[in-house]
Amino acid sequence: MNSLPEMLQRYFLAFILIIALFIIFTYIVSMGLGILVLFSTVEGLEFSRGSVMIYPLLFIAVEVNVNAGLYFLLLWWIFALCFAAAWKFRESLLTQIKGFLSKTKENPFSNNLLAMPLITSMLFVATIVLHFLQSQSGLPTGAPSFGDPFSAFLKFSRAAVVEEIIFRIIPIGAFLITYISIVGKSTRPYFSGIQRLKTCILAVLLPDKAKERVGLRTVGESGLFGGGLTVAEWVMVAFTASLFGFAHYYGGWQIGKILPAALSGVVFAVAYLYYGVQAPILLHWFFNYYFTVFGLSSDFHFAGIDAMYSLTFLANLFLGVILWLSVAIFGLIALLGKFEKKTIPLGS
């Protein structure tokens, strides 16, 4: 028979799970809204028939004009593939939920998609608080002009993919390929050339799996602060997050954007190292696409969209607050427990 604390913990997890599933449902709705608002409105159709300038080689100043609608569809399918990967990560979303309901799994949130609402809601609340504190201190976080709403929506959607490639996937992926290749020569000397190539590709796509493949400690086994990430990996996380923060400032945002963007960069990088390449893209998608498409759809007064928009905002805000309060309460309990152990006299 379960003890009262265990039962309360399970009920709490079940409550969080219900909210997380609702938020995941709103992710699906928002993906549909993106297609709807761009291809079923007069303004959206007009914009989609125009052209936009892109830089396909990222770091090289080669400009290409492409159809805006087709470019959006390309980004949309990238997001859809990332969601499919998040659904299947480690164990599928349905397997995780069934395991929790049948009491064979205590924690259903090791699945990338189920964990996403927890991560994004906590980061959402943290950035709101950070923006407020900075504004009170005289640090503005104003955004540059992004043009008309549809152009802004496309730019935000593009940033969720392109910026993750530039700031996370390329630098951290290159580091991991080098690091795992060097370590792998001593831990897995019998690997063939094909096996080493597969491991290098895996290092970019699923870093934790690649580390496991060559016998290194992983986040899945040891946790974030139990040795799952090496000092060098933490340095890469901090380095790329700092670049991400300052890039926003030099990209036209005001100085107050540096710290929130850097904080997001830390979370995006850690999620990449644990969950895989789809995770940072989806986390960035949350901040750039998700709320933007709800706001844009609200401007066109789609049936019921205002209520859905408000409920979506409140669900994410509520979940983030609940989780931060839980962290604070359990952290305080843990500190008090350590303090009591230190104050117990020896021999008592």
Residue pairs with C-beta under 8 A, 6 or more apart in sequence:
2 10
10 106
12 326
13 100
13 106
13 107
13 108
14 100
16 118
16 319
16 322
16 323
17 97
17 100
17 108
17 109
17 114
19 117
19 315
19 318
19 319
20 109
20 114
20 117
20 118
20 319
21 97
21 114
22 315
23 117
23 121
23 312
23 315
23 316
23 319
24 113
24 114
24 116
24 117
26 290
26 308
26 311
26 312
26 315
27 83
27 116
27 290
29 308
30 289
30 290
30 293
30 294
30 312
31 76
31 79
31 80
31 83
33 293
33 294
33 296
33 297
33 302
33 305
34 72
34 76
34 153
34 157
34 289
34 293
35 76
36 297
36 302
37 44
37 153
37 293
37 296
37 297
37 300
37 302
38 44
38 45
38 47
38 48
38 69
38 72
38 150
38 153
39 45
39 48
39 69
41 300
43 150
44 150
47 68
47 69
47 148
47 150
47 151
47 154
48 67
48 68
48 69
48 72
49 67
49 68
49 69
50 67
50 68
51 65
51 66
51 67
51 68
52 65
52 66
52 67
52 68
52 71
52 151
52 154
53 63
53 64
53 65
54 63
54 64
54 65
54 66
54 71
54 158
55 61
55 62
55 63
55 64
56 62
56 64
58 162
58 165
58 166
59 166
68 150
68 154
71 154
71 158
72 154
72 157
75 154
75 157
75 158
75 160
75 161
76 157
78 161
78 281
79 157
79 160
79 161
79 281
79 282
79 285
79 289
81 278
82 278
82 281
82 282
82 285
83 113
83 278
83 282
85 112
85 276
85 277
85 278
86 111
86 112
86 113
86 116
86 275
86 278
86 279
86 282
87 93
87 111
87 112
87 113
89 111
89 112
89 113
89 275
89 276
89 278
90 110
90 111
90 112
90 220
91 99
91 110
91 111
92 111
93 111
93 113
93 114
95 111
96 105
96 108
96 109
96 110
96 111
96 114
97 108
97 114
99 105
99 108
100 106
100 107
100 108
108 114
109 115
109 118
110 220
112 275
112 276
112 278
112 279
112 282
115 275
116 279
116 282
116 283
116 286
117 316
117 319
118 319
118 323
119 267
119 271
119 283
120 283
120 286
120 287
120 316
121 316
121 317
121 319
121 320
121 323
122 320
122 323
122 324
123 263
123 264
123 267
123 283
123 320
124 286
124 287
124 316
124 317
124 320
125 317
125 320
125 321
125 324
126 263
126 320
126 324
127 260
127 263
127 264
128 317
130 259
130 260
130 263
131 141
131 256
131 260
134 140
134 141
134 256
134 259
134 260
135 141
135 256
139 254
139 255
139 256
140 254
140 255
140 256
141 253
141 254
141 256
141 257
141 260
142 253
142 254
142 256
143 252
143 253
143 257
144 251
144 252
144 253
145 252
146 152
146 155
146 156
147 155
149 296
149 299
150 296
152 292
153 289
153 292
153 293
153 296
156 288
156 289
156 292
157 285
157 288
157 289
159 284
159 288
160 281
160 284
160 285
160 287
160 288
160 289
161 281
161 284
163 244
163 247
163 284
164 268
164 280
164 281
164 284
167 240
167 243
167 244
167 247
167 265
168 240
168 265
168 268
168 269
168 272
168 280
169 204
169 272
169 277
169 280
171 236
171 239
171 240
172 207
172 233
172 236
172 237
172 240
172 269
172 272
172 273
173 203
173 204
173 207
173 277
175 232
175 233
175 236
176 203
176 204
176 207
176 210
177 200
177 203
177 204
179 230
179 232
180 199
180 200
180 203
180 210
180 211
180 214
180 216
181 196
181 199
181 200
183 214
183 216
184 191
184 196
184 199
184 214
187 214
187 215
187 216
188 195
188 213
188 214
188 215
191 199
199 210
199 213
199 214
200 210
202 209
202 210
202 213
203 210
204 277
205 276
205 277
206 276
206 277
207 272
207 273
207 274
207 276
208 218
208 219
208 220
208 228
208 273
208 274
208 275
208 276
209 276
211 217
211 218
212 218
212 220
212 221
217 227
217 228
218 228
219 228
219 229
219 273
219 274
220 228
220 274
221 228
222 228
224 270
224 274
228 274
229 237
229 270
229 273
233 273
236 269
237 266
237 269
237 270
237 273
238 266
240 265
240 269
241 262
241 263
241 264
241 265
241 266
241 268
241 269
242 262
242 265
243 265
244 261
244 262
244 264
244 265
244 268
245 257
245 258
245 259
245 260
245 261
245 262
245 265
246 258
247 261
248 257
248 258
248 261
249 255
249 257
249 258
253 261
264 283
264 284
264 287
267 283
268 279
268 280
268 283
268 284
269 280
271 279
271 280
271 283
272 279
272 280
291 312
291 313
294 305
294 308
294 309
294 312
295 309
297 305
297 309
298 305
298 306
298 309
